Amino acid sequence: MRRLLCLAAAAALLCVGCSERGAQDGGKPVAASPAADHGSAVRAAVTALGKGTARFHQEILLEGDGEEYPMTVSGDFDFARDRGNVAVDLPGGGISHTEEIFSDGHVYVSGVNGLDEGTWGLVSRDAAEVHYVLRAPVNDPEHVLRQIAAMRDARREGEETVDGVRAVHYRGTLDHETLTLRMAKDVRKKTDDARDLLGADIPVFADAWVDARGRLVRTRTEFRLAGAGVTVTTALSDQGKPVRVRVPAAEETVLATDVTGILMG
């Protein structure tokens, strides 16, 4: 399991495959027409969401050695006020559930190693780092939006129905700087080594679905190489509905300089 989660290192050692989605073009992303800036529609949708609220449900699928390891991250978030509630579930994990509260530049975390029941660990949101490829630091939903907004070579794939809503599907890629955004130093080095061994950016695909009202309703990022991979799919709903956050009392919290583990990103 630990070896699976160090996907960047696996890519460096096993870079003999190609993305299934890119196989029809020799494993290389198809460039969008220079006449059409489809990425602008995605960026506008992300900007609009950043001024409001939404519920989100994220499904993360880790793949390797012929096995699949699913986990979910869900909650509601006020992107305009940087406040929200997050729950993380990993069925069968040593720790299978944890909860997080985002407020005032802090993240309160419960249910992780080293914390007593009923106690919340307090960490700085800005100081949190990424420890696994295509994960967000402390499951911060805004991190995913930053990556999606930075997709390159975006192209229009057509219209699809997403949770009963018609939406335009856009597909692009993430460059190396976007992939390694806020990565911890050791993980960044492994990812840099993988890129150097490949001789090009690690192939990472990004997808976004935008409805007729310009709302972002689904995102997906995907990395697959040499039999290992990660797919992160996020559904967005109830946009505009109020988000209520209960910040733990001071006597319920302890300062945590670092919170690590697969559930924390």
C-alpha positions in Angstrom: 0.0 0.0 0.0 2.8 2.5 0.9 4.6 1.6 -2.3 1.5 2.3 -4.3 1.0 5.7 -2.7 4.5 6.9 -3.7 3.3 7.1 -7.3 5.9 9.5 -8.5 8.7 7.2 -7.5 6.9 4.3 -9.2 6.7 6.4 -12.4 10.5 7.0 -12.2 11.2 3.3 -11.9 8.5 1.9 -14.2 8.1 4.5 -17.0 7.3 2.0 -19.7 3.6 2.6 -20.0 1.3 5.4 -21.3 -2.0 6.9 -20.3 -4.9 4.8 -21.6 -6.7 8.0 -22.6 -3.7 9.1 -24.6 -2.9 5.7 -26.3 -4.7 6.6 -29.5 -2.2 9.5 -30.0 1.0 7.7 -28.9 0.4 8.7 -25.3 0.7 12.4 -26.0 -2.1 14.9 -25.2 -3.9 16.4 -28.2 -3.3 20.1 -28.5 -6.3 22.4 -28.7 -6.8 24.6 -31.7 -5.0 27.9 -31.1 -8.1 29.7 -32.5 -10.2 28.6 -29.5 -9.4 29.4 -25.8 -11.6 26.7 -24.2 -9.7 27.1 -21.0 -11.3 30.5 -20.5 -14.7 28.9 -19.9 -13.2 26.6 -17.3 -11.3 29.5 -15.6 -14.5 31.6 -15.5 -16.4 28.7 -13.9 -13.8 28.3 -11.3 -13.8 32.0 -10.6 -17.5 32.1 -10.2 -17.4 29.1 -7.8 -14.7 30.9 -5.8 -17.3 33.6 -5.0 -19.9 31.3 -3.6 -20.6 28.0 -1.9 -21.2 24.3 -2.9 -21.4 20.8 -1.6 -18.7 18.5 -3.0 -18.2 14.8 -3.2 -14.8 13.6 -4.3 -14.0 10.0 -5.2 -10.3 9.1 -5.2 -9.3 5.8 -6.8 -5.7 4.6 -6.2 -4.6 1.7 -8.5 -1.5 -0.5 -8.4 -0.3 -4.1 -8.5 -3.7 -5.1 -9.9 -5.5 -3.7 -6.8 -7.8 -0.7 -6.3 -8.1 1.4 -3.2 -11.1 3.8 -3.2 -11.5 6.7 -0.7 -13.9 9.6 -0.5 -13.6 13.3 0.5 -16.9 15.1 0.9 -18.5 18.1 2.6 -19.7 21.7 2.0 -17.6 24.8 1.5 -17.9 28.5 1.5 -15.2 29.4 -1.0 -15.8 33.1 -0.7 -15.2 33.0 3.1 -12.7 30.1 3.1 -14.8 28.1 5.5 -16.2 24.6 5.3 -16.6 21.1 6.6 -14.8 18.0 5.2 -15.1 14.3 5.9 -12.6 11.7 4.6 -13.3 8.0 4.4 -10.9 5.1 3.5 -12.7 1.8 3.9 -10.5 -0.8 5.4 -7.8 1.6 6.3 -6.0 1.7 9.7 -7.8 4.9 10.2 -11.0 4.8 8.2 -12.6 8.2 8.9 -11.5 11.6 9.8 -13.2 15.1 9.9 -11.9 18.5 9.2 -13.1 22.1 9.7 -11.7 25.0 7.7 -12.0 28.5 9.3 -10.0 31.7 9.5 -6.8 30.3 7.9 -6.8 27.2 10.1 -7.8 23.6 9.7 -9.1 21.6 12.7 -8.6 17.9 12.3 -10.1 15.0 14.3 -9.7 11.2 14.2 -6.0 11.0 13.3 -3.0 9.4 15.0 -1.9 11.1 18.2 -5.2 12.8 19.0 -7.5 11.7 21.7 -11.2 11.2 21.0 -13.0 14.5 21.1 -9.8 16.5 20.5 -9.1 18.5 17.4 -5.6 19.2 16.0 -5.0 22.7 14.8 -2.8 23.3 11.7 -2.1 26.2 9.5 -4.0 25.9 6.2 -1.3 27.7 4.2 1.5 25.6 5.7 0.0 22.2 4.8 1.7 20.3 2.0 0.9 17.6 -0.6 2.4 14.2 0.2 0.8 12.1 -2.6 0.3 12.7 -6.3 -3.0 14.4 -7.2 -4.0 14.8 -3.6 -4.8 18.1 -1.9 -3.0 19.4 1.2 -5.3 18.5 4.2 -8.0 17.8 1.5 -8.4 21.5 0.7 -11.1 21.6 -2.0 -9.7 24.9 -3.3 -6.4 23.2 -4.3 -8.3 21.1 -6.8 -9.9 24.2 -8.3 -6.5 25.9 -8.7 -5.2 22.9 -10.6 -8.3 22.7 -12.8 -8.1 26.4 -13.6 -4.5 26.0 -14.7 -5.3 23.2 -17.3 -3.4 23.6 -20.5 -4.4 22.7 -24.1 -8.0 22.7 -23.2 -10.4 21.4 -25.8 -14.2 21.0 -26.0 -15.2 17.3 -25.8 -19.0 17.9 -26.4 -22.0 18.0 -24.1 -22.9 15.4 -21.5 -25.5 14.9 -18.8 -24.0 15.3 -15.3 -26.3 14.4 -12.4 -29.3 15.4 -14.5 -27.8 18.6 -15.8 -26.5 19.2 -19.4 -22.9 20.4 -19.3 -20.0 21.0 -21.7 -17.1 18.7 -21.1 -13.6 20.3 -21.4 -10.4 18.3 -21.3 -6.8 19.4 -21.0 -3.6 18.5 -19.2 -1.7 19.7 -16.1 1.9 20.8 -16.5 4.6 19.9 -14.1 4.4 23.1 -12.0 0.6 22.6 -11.5 1.0 18.9 -10.7 3.6 19.7 -8.0 1.8 22.6 -6.5 2.5 22.7 -2.8 4.2 19.3 -2.8 6.4 18.4 0.2 10.1 18.6 -0.7 10.7 14.9 -0.7 7.7 14.1 -2.9 8.6 17.0 -5.3 12.1 15.5 -5.8 10.6 12.1 -6.7 8.2 13.8 -9.1 11.0 15.9 -10.6 13.1 12.7 -11.1 10.2 10.9 -12.8 9.8 13.9 -15.2 13.5 13.9 -16.0 13.5 10.2 -16.7 10.5 10.5 -19.0 12.1 13.4 -20.8 8.8 15.3 -20.7 6.0 16.3 -18.2 4.4 13.3 -16.5 1.1 12.8 -18.5 -1.8 14.1 -16.3 -5.2 14.7 -17.7 -7.7 17.2 -16.4 -11.4 17.4 -17.1 -14.1 20.0 -16.2 -17.8 20.0 -16.9 -19.5 23.5 -17.1 -23.3 23.8 -17.3 -25.3 26.4 -19.3 -25.3 28.8 -16.3 -21.5 28.8 -16.3 -21.3 26.6 -13.1 -18.6 24.1 -12.6 -20.5 20.8 -11.9 -17.7 18.2 -12.1 -13.9 17.9 -12.3 -11.5 15.1 -12.8 -7.8 14.7 -12.7 -6.1 11.5 -13.8 -2.6 10.0 -13.8 -1.9 6.5 -15.1 1.5 5.1 -15.9 3.2 1.7 -15.8 0.2 -0.1 -14.1 -0.2 2.5 -11.4 -2.6 5.4 -11.3 -4.7 7.9 -9.5 -8.1 9.3 -10.5 -9.8 12.1 -8.6 -13.4 12.9 -9.5 -15.2 15.7 -7.8 -19.0 16.4 -8.1 -20.2 19.9 -7.1 -23.9 20.5 -6.1 -26.2 22.8 -4.0 -24.3 25.8 -5.2 -25.3 29.0 -3.4 -26.7 27.3 -0.3 -25.5 28.5 3.1 -22.6 26.7 4.8 -22.6 26.5 8.6 -19.3 25.8 10.4 -18.9 25.1 14.1 -15.3 26.0 15.1 -14.1 23.8 18.0 -13.7 25.6 21.3 -10.1 26.4 22.5 -10.3 23.7 25.2 -11.1 21.1 22.5 -8.0 21.9 20.4 -4.3 21.2 20.5 -1.6 22.7 18.3 -0.4 20.3 15.6 2.7 21.3 13.7 2.1 18.7 11.0 -0.6 16.2 10.2 0.4 13.4 7.8 -1.0 10.1 6.5 -3.0 9.1 3.4 -6.2 10.6 4.7 -4.6 14.0 5.0 -3.3 14.2 1.4 
